[in-house]
Amino acid sequence: MTGFAELLWGSGSQPARTVLRHAYLLVAIAISACAADQTAASIRATADVAPEANPDAPFWKGITGVIADRDPFGKPVPGHRTEIRSRWTDSNLYLLFICPYEQLYLKPNSDTKNETFGLWDWDVAEAFLGTDFQNIRRYREFEVSPRGEWVDLDIDLAKPHHEEGWTWNSGMQLATRIDEHEHVWYAVMRIPWKAFFDEPPHAGQELRANFYRAQGPPPHRRSICWQPTHTQTFHTPEAFGRLRLVNQ
Protein backbone atom coordinates (compact mmCIF):
# COMPACT_ATOMS: atom_id res chain seq x y z
CA MET A 1 0.00 0.00 0.00
CA THR A 2 1.27 3.47 -0.84
CA GLY A 3 2.22 5.55 2.24
CA PHE A 4 0.51 8.85 3.01
CA ALA A 5 3.71 10.89 2.68
CA GLU A 6 4.50 9.23 -0.66
CA LEU A 7 1.01 10.01 -1.95
CA LEU A 8 1.28 13.53 -0.65
CA TRP A 9 4.66 14.52 -2.00
CA GLY A 10 5.97 12.02 -4.50
CA SER A 11 3.70 9.41 -5.98
CA GLY A 12 0.31 9.23 -7.66
CA SER A 13 -1.33 11.60 -10.11
CA GLN A 14 -0.83 15.34 -9.90
CA PRO A 15 -4.53 16.00 -9.17
CA ALA A 16 -4.49 13.45 -6.34
CA ARG A 17 -1.36 14.98 -4.83
CA THR A 18 -2.88 18.46 -5.08
CA VAL A 19 -6.06 17.38 -3.29
CA LEU A 20 -4.08 15.67 -0.55
CA ARG A 21 -1.82 18.68 -0.08
CA HIS A 22 -4.83 20.95 0.28
CA ALA A 23 -6.34 18.55 2.80
CA TYR A 24 -3.07 18.47 4.74
CA LEU A 25 -2.91 22.27 4.84
CA LEU A 26 -6.51 22.49 6.06
CA VAL A 27 -5.76 20.04 8.88
CA ALA A 28 -2.64 22.03 9.83
CA ILE A 29 -4.63 25.27 9.89
CA ALA A 30 -7.33 23.66 12.05
CA ILE A 31 -4.73 22.35 14.52
CA SER A 32 -3.09 25.77 14.69
CA ALA A 33 -6.45 27.47 15.31
CA CYS A 34 -7.29 24.97 18.04
CA ALA A 35 -3.96 25.64 19.75
CA ALA A 36 -4.59 29.39 19.57
CA ASP A 37 -8.01 28.88 21.16
CA GLN A 38 -6.27 27.23 24.11
CA THR A 39 -3.87 30.10 24.78
CA ALA A 40 -4.75 33.35 26.55
CA ALA A 41 -2.39 36.32 26.44
CA SER A 42 -1.39 38.35 29.49
CA ILE A 43 -0.15 41.77 28.35
CA ARG A 44 2.78 43.41 30.13
CA ALA A 45 2.10 46.66 32.01
CA THR A 46 4.81 49.18 32.80
CA ALA A 47 3.69 49.73 36.39
CA ASP A 48 1.47 48.21 39.05
CA VAL A 49 -1.92 49.76 39.84
CA ALA A 50 -4.52 49.23 42.53
CA PRO A 51 -7.21 46.73 41.45
CA GLU A 52 -10.06 48.55 39.68
CA ALA A 53 -13.14 46.67 38.46
CA ASN A 54 -13.65 48.89 35.42
CA PRO A 55 -12.91 47.55 31.91
CA ASP A 56 -12.73 51.14 30.61
CA ALA A 57 -10.02 52.17 33.06
CA PRO A 58 -6.72 53.12 31.33
CA PHE A 59 -5.06 49.95 32.67
CA TRP A 60 -7.65 47.72 30.95
CA LYS A 61 -8.83 49.75 27.98
CA GLY A 62 -7.84 48.19 24.66
CA ILE A 63 -6.82 44.86 26.22
CA THR A 64 -8.37 41.87 24.44
CA GLY A 65 -9.42 38.92 26.55
CA VAL A 66 -10.63 35.37 26.06
CA ILE A 67 -14.24 34.23 26.30
CA ALA A 68 -15.83 31.68 28.63
CA ASP A 69 -19.31 30.86 27.33
CA ARG A 70 -19.57 27.04 27.38
CA ASP A 71 -20.70 24.57 29.96
CA PRO A 72 -18.30 21.83 31.10
CA PHE A 73 -19.35 19.65 28.14
CA GLY A 74 -18.88 22.36 25.54
CA LYS A 75 -22.50 23.46 25.08
CA PRO A 76 -23.18 27.21 24.79
CA VAL A 77 -24.52 28.98 27.90
CA PRO A 78 -26.67 31.82 26.47
CA GLY A 79 -26.61 35.17 28.26
CA HIS A 80 -23.40 34.48 30.20
CA ARG A 81 -20.62 35.34 27.74
CA THR A 82 -17.81 36.03 30.20
CA GLU A 83 -14.67 37.91 29.17
CA ILE A 84 -11.38 37.40 31.00
CA ARG A 85 -8.54 39.88 30.43
CA SER A 86 -5.04 39.64 31.87
CA ARG A 87 -2.00 41.85 32.43
CA TRP A 88 1.29 41.36 34.27
CA THR A 89 4.19 43.22 35.82
CA ASP A 90 7.37 42.03 37.48
CA SER A 91 5.44 41.84 40.76
CA ASN A 92 1.85 40.83 39.99
CA LEU A 93 -0.53 39.00 37.70
CA TYR A 94 -3.85 40.77 37.02
CA LEU A 95 -7.11 39.15 35.92
CA LEU A 96 -10.31 41.03 35.01
CA PHE A 97 -13.60 39.12 34.79
CA ILE A 98 -16.61 40.66 33.00
CA CYS A 99 -19.60 38.55 34.03
CA PRO A 100 -23.12 38.96 32.59
CA TYR A 101 -25.80 37.39 34.77
CA GLU A 102 -29.53 36.76 34.90
CA GLN A 103 -29.95 36.31 38.67
CA LEU A 104 -27.28 36.60 41.33
CA TYR A 105 -26.91 33.89 43.96
CA LEU A 106 -25.08 35.48 46.89
CA LYS A 107 -23.99 34.10 50.22
CA PRO A 108 -25.88 35.58 53.19
CA ASN A 109 -23.81 37.45 55.77
CA SER A 110 -20.90 38.05 53.43
CA ASP A 111 -17.41 38.61 54.83
CA THR A 112 -14.97 40.44 52.56
CA LYS A 113 -12.25 40.73 55.21
CA ASN A 114 -11.65 37.03 55.81
CA GLU A 115 -11.32 34.09 53.45
CA THR A 116 -14.63 32.30 52.79
CA PHE A 117 -14.42 28.51 52.75
CA GLY A 118 -17.10 27.00 50.49
CA LEU A 119 -17.44 30.15 48.40
CA TRP A 120 -17.74 27.88 45.35
CA ASP A 121 -21.31 27.07 46.43
CA TRP A 122 -22.34 30.62 45.45
CA ASP A 123 -21.76 32.93 42.48
CA VAL A 124 -18.04 33.15 41.78
CA ALA A 125 -15.45 33.77 39.09
CA GLU A 126 -12.55 31.34 39.28
CA ALA A 127 -9.01 31.07 37.93
CA PHE A 128 -7.08 27.79 38.12
CA LEU A 129 -3.37 28.42 37.48
CA GLY A 130 -0.51 25.92 37.52
CA THR A 131 3.23 26.21 37.01
CA ASP A 132 4.11 22.51 37.21
CA PHE A 133 3.98 21.07 33.70
CA GLN A 134 5.07 17.63 34.90
CA ASN A 135 2.67 17.10 37.79
CA ILE A 136 -0.40 18.82 36.38
CA ARG A 137 -2.46 17.78 39.42
CA ARG A 138 -0.75 20.56 41.43
CA TYR A 139 -2.05 24.09 40.83
CA ARG A 140 -3.54 27.13 42.55
CA GLU A 141 -7.22 28.10 42.65
CA PHE A 142 -8.48 31.68 43.06
CA GLU A 143 -12.14 32.64 43.53
CA VAL A 144 -13.99 35.92 43.95
CA SER A 145 -17.69 36.66 44.40
CA PRO A 146 -19.63 39.65 43.02
CA ARG A 147 -19.47 41.32 46.45
CA GLY A 148 -15.74 40.76 46.94
CA GLU A 149 -15.65 37.61 49.06
CA TRP A 150 -12.67 35.46 48.22
CA VAL A 151 -10.86 32.20 48.70
CA ASP A 152 -7.54 30.89 47.37
CA LEU A 153 -6.35 27.30 47.52
CA ASP A 154 -3.16 25.32 46.97
CA ILE A 155 -4.57 22.29 45.14
CA ASP A 156 -3.04 18.82 45.15
CA LEU A 157 -5.43 16.35 43.55
CA ALA A 158 -3.38 13.46 44.94
CA LYS A 159 -4.84 14.29 48.34
CA PRO A 160 -8.28 12.84 49.16
CA HIS A 161 -9.56 16.25 50.34
CA HIS A 162 -7.88 18.81 48.09
CA GLU A 163 -10.12 21.58 49.42
CA GLU A 164 -7.95 21.50 52.56
CA GLY A 165 -5.55 23.67 50.55
CA TRP A 166 -7.67 26.70 51.42
CA THR A 167 -5.44 27.42 54.42
CA TRP A 168 -2.76 28.62 51.97
CA ASN A 169 -2.65 32.38 51.39
CA SER A 170 -1.52 33.93 48.10
CA GLY A 171 -1.65 37.58 49.14
CA MET A 172 -4.23 38.25 46.41
CA GLN A 173 -5.95 41.65 46.31
CA LEU A 174 -9.41 42.27 44.81
CA ALA A 175 -11.89 44.77 43.49
CA THR A 176 -15.48 44.03 42.46
CA ARG A 177 -18.50 45.95 41.20
CA ILE A 178 -22.10 44.98 40.38
CA ASP A 179 -23.96 46.89 37.66
CA GLU A 180 -27.55 45.95 38.47
CA HIS A 181 -28.96 47.98 35.59
CA GLU A 182 -26.88 46.16 32.95
CA HIS A 183 -26.88 42.83 34.79
CA VAL A 184 -23.10 42.55 34.72
CA TRP A 185 -20.63 42.17 37.55
CA TYR A 186 -16.91 42.84 37.38
CA ALA A 187 -13.99 41.49 39.36
CA VAL A 188 -10.25 42.08 39.34
CA MET A 189 -7.69 39.81 40.98
CA ARG A 190 -4.14 41.03 41.60
CA ILE A 191 -2.03 37.99 42.47
CA PRO A 192 1.61 38.38 43.58
CA TRP A 193 4.05 36.33 41.53
CA LYS A 194 5.53 35.08 44.79
CA ALA A 195 2.40 32.89 44.98
CA PHE A 196 3.88 30.95 42.03
CA PHE A 197 7.62 31.62 41.61
CA ASP A 198 10.70 32.56 43.59
CA GLU A 199 12.06 34.57 40.64
CA PRO A 200 10.44 37.41 38.63
CA PRO A 201 8.51 36.28 35.51
CA HIS A 202 9.54 36.99 31.94
CA ALA A 203 7.89 37.44 28.56
CA GLY A 204 7.20 34.11 26.88
CA GLN A 205 6.63 32.34 30.17
CA GLU A 206 3.45 30.27 30.40
CA LEU A 207 1.15 29.01 33.10
CA ARG A 208 -1.35 26.20 32.79
CA ALA A 209 -4.75 27.88 33.13
CA ASN A 210 -8.48 27.59 33.05
CA PHE A 211 -11.19 30.12 33.90
CA TYR A 212 -14.66 29.37 35.20
CA ARG A 213 -17.85 30.78 36.67
CA ALA A 214 -20.53 29.26 38.85
CA GLN A 215 -23.70 31.32 38.51
CA GLY A 216 -27.30 31.40 39.63
CA PRO A 217 -29.40 29.59 42.25
CA PRO A 218 -30.35 25.90 42.20
CA PRO A 219 -31.94 24.14 40.44
CA HIS A 220 -30.91 26.26 37.44
CA ARG A 221 -27.32 26.84 38.51
CA ARG A 222 -24.91 27.25 35.60
CA SER A 223 -21.28 26.25 35.22
CA ILE A 224 -19.34 28.25 32.64
CA CYS A 225 -15.87 27.40 31.29
CA TRP A 226 -13.16 28.86 29.10
CA GLN A 227 -11.84 25.39 28.27
CA PRO A 228 -14.62 22.79 28.71
CA THR A 229 -13.57 19.97 31.01
CA HIS A 230 -15.89 17.26 29.60
CA THR A 231 -16.33 16.05 33.17
CA GLN A 232 -18.59 17.00 36.08
CA THR A 233 -15.84 18.94 37.85
CA PHE A 234 -13.76 22.05 37.18
CA HIS A 235 -10.85 20.15 38.72
CA THR A 236 -9.83 18.54 35.43
CA PRO A 237 -6.26 19.74 34.76
CA GLU A 238 -6.06 17.71 31.55
CA ALA A 239 -8.42 20.32 30.03
CA PHE A 240 -6.40 23.39 31.02
CA GLY A 241 -5.18 25.82 28.38
CA ARG A 242 -2.21 28.18 28.66
CA LEU A 243 -1.76 31.74 29.90
CA ARG A 244 1.24 33.26 28.09
CA LEU A 245 3.04 36.40 29.27
CA VAL A 246 3.67 38.75 26.34
CA ASN A 247 5.12 42.22 25.91
CA GLN A 248 2.54 43.47 23.41
Secondary structure, 3 states (H helix, E strand, C coil): CCCHHHHHHCCCCHHHHHHHHHHHHHHHHHHHHHHHHCEEEEEECCCCCCCCCCCCCCCCCCCCCEEECECCCCCECCCCCEEEEEEECCCEEEEEEEEECCCCCCCCCCCCCCCCCCHHHCCEEEEEEECCCCCCCEEEEEEECCCCCEEEEEEECCCCCHHHHHHCCCCCEEEEEEECCCCEEEEEEEEEHHHCCCCCCCCCCEEEEEEEEEECCCCCCEEEECCCCCCCCCCCHHHCEEEEEECC
